[in-house]
Amino acid sequence: QVQLVESGGGLVQAGGSLRLSCAGSGRTFSPYAMGWFRQAPGKEREFVAAIRRSGDNTYYADSVKGRFTISRDNAKNTAYLQMNNLKPEDTAVYYCAARSLSLASGYERPANYGAWGQGTQVTVSS
């Protein structure tokens, strides 16, 4: 069974940076795509970024383009989310997700991911 564990969240001032990590485990863990989503209180879970196994294809929500960078290290079964120039509206619980099968489109849809982490809190103060 696939397990995902996020780390790296915390409290940071606006303009600061954080780097989230998502470590995957499981006998057959080799996800085609990994993604990051976030959920703020009272809001729906929203897409942040995704990356395919090759690492050549990345996808971002418009709200984070130019500030966040997703990457992955397949040898370590780990995905990362580097977050720069953080804003108070980035405050949320950030979730890592993994998808085993190939996907032509729809990386932004939570329903397309079968495994999820427990989430890590990111709080950006103004």
C-alpha positions as CSV (number, residue, x, y, z in Angstrom):
1,Q,0.0,0.0,0.0
2,V,1.3,3.4,-1.0
3,Q,2.0,5.9,1.8
4,L,2.8,9.6,1.4
5,V,4.2,11.7,4.1
6,E,4.6,15.5,3.8
7,S,7.0,17.6,5.7
8,G,8.4,21.1,5.7
9,G,5.4,23.2,6.5
10,G,5.5,26.0,9.1
11,L,5.0,29.6,9.8
12,V,6.7,32.2,7.6
13,Q,6.4,35.9,6.9
14,A,5.1,37.2,3.7
15,G,7.9,37.2,1.1
16,G,9.6,34.3,2.7
17,S,10.2,30.8,1.4
18,L,9.4,27.2,2.4
19,R,10.3,23.8,0.8
20,L,7.8,21.0,1.2
21,S,8.8,17.4,0.8
22,C,6.6,14.4,0.1
23,A,8.2,11.0,0.7
24,G,6.4,8.0,-0.8
25,S,6.7,4.4,0.2
26,G,5.3,1.1,-0.7
27,R,6.4,-2.0,-2.5
28,T,5.1,-0.9,-5.9
29,F,5.5,2.8,-5.5
30,S,6.3,4.3,-8.9
31,P,3.8,7.0,-9.5
32,Y,3.3,8.3,-13.0
33,A,2.4,11.7,-11.6
34,M,2.7,13.5,-8.3
35,G,0.9,16.6,-7.3
36,W,0.4,19.2,-4.6
37,F,-2.9,20.5,-3.6
38,R,-3.9,22.9,-0.8
39,Q,-7.0,23.5,1.2
40,A,-7.7,26.7,3.2
41,P,-10.4,26.8,6.0
42,G,-13.9,26.9,4.5
43,K,-12.6,26.4,1.0
44,E,-12.4,23.5,-1.4
45,R,-9.2,21.6,-2.1
46,E,-7.4,23.3,-5.0
47,F,-4.6,22.3,-7.3
48,V,-1.2,23.8,-6.8
49,A,1.3,21.9,-9.0
50,A,2.0,18.5,-10.6
51,I,4.9,16.7,-12.2
52,R,5.2,13.6,-14.4
53,R,7.6,10.8,-13.7
54,S,10.1,12.1,-16.2
55,G,10.2,15.4,-14.6
56,D,10.1,17.1,-17.9
57,N,6.4,18.0,-17.7
58,T,5.2,20.3,-14.9
59,Y,1.9,22.0,-14.3
60,Y,1.0,24.9,-12.1
61,A,-2.0,26.8,-10.9
62,D,-2.0,30.4,-12.2
63,S,-1.9,31.7,-8.7
64,V,1.5,30.1,-8.0
65,K,3.3,30.4,-11.4
66,G,6.6,32.0,-11.1
67,R,6.7,31.6,-7.3
68,F,6.5,27.8,-6.8
69,T,8.5,25.1,-8.3
70,I,7.7,21.4,-8.2
71,S,10.4,18.7,-8.6
72,R,10.9,15.1,-7.8
73,D,13.7,12.6,-7.1
74,N,12.6,9.2,-8.3
75,A,15.5,7.5,-6.7
76,K,14.3,8.8,-3.3
77,N,10.6,8.4,-4.1
78,T,10.3,12.1,-3.1
79,A,8.6,15.1,-4.5
80,Y,9.3,18.7,-3.5
81,L,7.5,22.0,-3.7
82,Q,9.7,25.0,-3.4
83,M,7.6,28.0,-2.5
84,N,9.1,31.5,-2.8
85,N,7.6,34.9,-2.3
86,L,4.9,33.5,-0.1
87,K,1.7,35.5,0.4
88,P,-0.9,35.4,3.2
89,E,-3.3,33.9,0.7
90,D,-1.0,30.9,0.3
91,T,-2.0,29.9,3.9
92,A,-3.5,26.4,3.8
93,V,-2.9,22.8,4.5
94,Y,-0.8,21.4,1.7
95,Y,-1.4,17.8,0.5
96,C,0.8,15.6,-1.6
97,A,-0.9,13.2,-4.0
98,A,0.2,10.4,-6.3
99,R,-1.2,8.8,-9.4
100,S,0.0,5.4,-10.6
101,L,-1.4,5.3,-14.2
102,S,-0.7,7.5,-17.1
103,L,-2.8,10.6,-17.6
104,A,-3.2,12.7,-20.7
105,S,-4.8,15.6,-19.0
106,G,-6.6,16.6,-15.8
107,Y,-3.6,16.9,-13.5
108,E,-5.5,19.6,-11.6
109,R,-8.3,17.2,-10.6
110,P,-8.1,15.7,-7.1
111,A,-10.2,12.7,-8.3
112,N,-7.3,11.7,-10.7
113,Y,-5.0,10.9,-7.8
114,G,-5.3,7.6,-5.8
115,A,-3.0,8.2,-2.9
116,W,-2.8,11.2,-0.5
117,G,-0.7,12.3,2.3
118,Q,-2.0,13.6,5.7
119,G,-1.1,17.2,4.9
120,T,1.2,19.8,6.3
121,Q,0.2,23.3,7.5
122,V,1.7,26.4,5.8
123,T,0.9,29.7,7.5
124,V,2.0,33.0,5.9
125,S,1.8,36.0,8.1
126,S,1.4,39.5,6.8
